[in-house]
Amino acid sequence: MDDPVPSDSGSQWFLPCELLNTAHSLEQQVTCQLKQSPGMRFRDLSVHRLPDGVCLTGVVELDDDAADVCDIARRVRGVDRVVNRLISYGTIKIDQ
């Protein structure tokens, strides 16, 4: 059988965050929103669904002018609560 996409194909494409539609789309949308936010660099970011929101784990480096991580996650429909368990380097705004 011929593979329609050769393994040596270097091209990649990405859907906009709002078009992600899979079994884990909420987690993917939050991940996408966070990784696209200026002033934030993530390592080992994991987003886990909770009954009314998400839990964030991993490591983030934040610039002084970076937006609040929890506020960004709440922009995604279905996320009302954010449990922030990120380890941060740099300045972080704590959401209580």
N, C-alpha and C positions, 0 to 999 in steps of 0.2 A: 504494500500500500504506500501511496505517496502521502507525505505529510504536507498539509496545506500551508504550514508555516515552518520553513526550514529551521533547524536548530541553530544554525549560524546567523539567523536573521537578527540584526542588531537594533531594529526599530521597536520602540515601545510606545504605547499610547495609554492615556489615562482619562477616565471620565471625570467630569466636574463632581465635586462632593455631593451636590444635591441629586445627582443621577444614580448614585450607588443604590442598588436594590437587590440585596441578597438576604439570606437568613441572618446575617450579622451586620446588616446595613447600618443600624444605629451606631454600633461600635466603629464601623468603618467611616461613617460620616464624622464622628467626633475626632477620630484619628486624623482624618483629612483636614478638618478645620484647624486643629492644633498645629499640624505640621506646616500648614500654609501661612500661619500667623508670623508676622515679622518680629524679630527680637527673641525668638525661641529656637533652641536646638535640642532635639530629643535624642536620647540613647535608650534603647530597650523600653520604649513606650508600650504599655499594655492598657487597653480599655476594656473593662468588664461591665456587662449590663447588670443593673440592680432593678428592683421592681419599679422605682420611680426615677431612675437616672443611671449614672455610671460611676465606676470607681477607676481612678487613674493611678497607675504605678509606673515606675521607671525613673530615669534620670533626665533632668532638664537643666539647661544653662539659659538663664534669662538676662537680657539686657535691661538696664535701668528703665527704659521707656516701653518695655513689653507690656501688652495688655494682660489682664487677669486671666489665668488659665481656666478658672471655674466659669467666668463670664463667657468665655469663648465656647466652652463645652455646652453651656446652657442655650446657646444659639440654635442648637440642633433640636428639631421638634421631637418631643418625647423625653427630653432631659430636663427634669425639674430640680434634681438634687445631684451634687457632685461630691464624691468622697475623694479628696486630693491626698494621695499617698506618694506623691512625687518627691524625690530627693532633688533639691535644687542647688545649683551653683550660681552665684550672682544674686541679684535682688529678686525677691519673690513677694507678691502681695498675698497675704493670708486671707482666705475666705472663711469666716466663722459662721 
